[in-house]
């Protein structure tokens, strides 16, 4: 087995394996190192996203949505459903089958492209030397002309709620319950907390979400966040803002959570508690002091706009660098780095990276919010359109939410788009393409959108920017 490569990638998540495949496609001898192994001792390829993150959570989101449809909404369609039963074991088996299929797919792609997979804990040293410690504690040294750090992230734990894997769990444990909790507590009303909370709420849990911040989804556009909050509350999520957790006590019957809210002390007892307060970069022990790589106070690796670190020939991508912790952002950074190693002048437009919350309905955004632009003093114009006025949304019984498009008042260039509603992720992607091409709202206005489709809401919102929406009353612009 070779010990020197053109490129070594540490980490096989969406950032790492995509980078490795792209490097190999460009003709470079490439290896990827993965420290996690499955029950059979094989490398657990795909990282957090594929194994215990985006993919299994979306499998459960879909399963729980189908259960909710069967139990709550079929009568609206003239369909009578009786004795609907829930088999959590089968649901979890389906989830794991999907994960296994996709991890096997990643393994096959790496093999097909000639990427060598090495298992063990990797530490980058000086001069791009990588020390790998295997399960047998044996240490091997590999070298490369370029090393790409893509070690991913891990859940943040908090002292008031130490994760025990039973009553108190992190996002990984929340994907593996063997029964539906009667009462479920969620610490954190961010993306992970809302997605996981909504899964178990649809399956029958009484869900209470405790959020320390006073603002719901503060990074989202205010109008969209407000609308989303109303929708989630209507669905049964009890979201308590400004609720700061102070402690927890586990007993045989559950976990009691102490928290302060509205100037008073409170407590709630839950069957399970999910801690979803964010994630941190997995950079501890990733590199030695003489590697030339440095991190900020939170552990994120310092990189330039092309993901190059301060050490020559060393790059870092994905969750361990600045910016949102998004699988698609990490993957595209991996492609960019592979191409730059190969000598191409590749770059990534971070202004058009979409963000998505996979609840039902979804929440999605790209570009800047109205509040950010007004704070900058930008002259803007805004158009919104509700799904309630879309024929396909009415036919599907999915009328909650709206599409919002923001454009420059003078040039008409699209600066941001925000959606809460059915197929929000796919609708925002249409606007991602438009923004990447520097399109104007007039460009969208002049396009033909299929009817009846959810995407007509994008067309109408673009028309509404100039007060020309067809299927609603246009109000005078302020």
Secondary structure by P-SEA (a helix, b strand, c coil): ccccccbbbccccaaaaaaaaaaaaacccbbbbbcccccccccccccccccccaaaaaaaaaaaaaaaaacccccccccccccccccaaaaaaaaaaaaaaaaaaaaaaaaaabbbbbbcbbbbcccbbbbbbccccbbbbbbccbbbbcbbbbbbbbccccccccccccaaaaacccccccbbbbccccaaaaaaaaaaaaaccbbbbbbccccccccccaaaaaaaaaaaaaaccccccccccccccccccbbbbbbccccccbbbbbcbbbbcccccccccccccccccccccccbbbbbcccccccccccccccccccccccaaaaaaaaaaaaaaaaccccccccccbbbbcccccccccccccaaaaaaacccbbbbbbbccccaaaaaacccccbbbbbbcccccccccccccccaaaaaaaaaaaaaaacccaaaaaaccccccccaaaaaaaaaacccccccccccccc
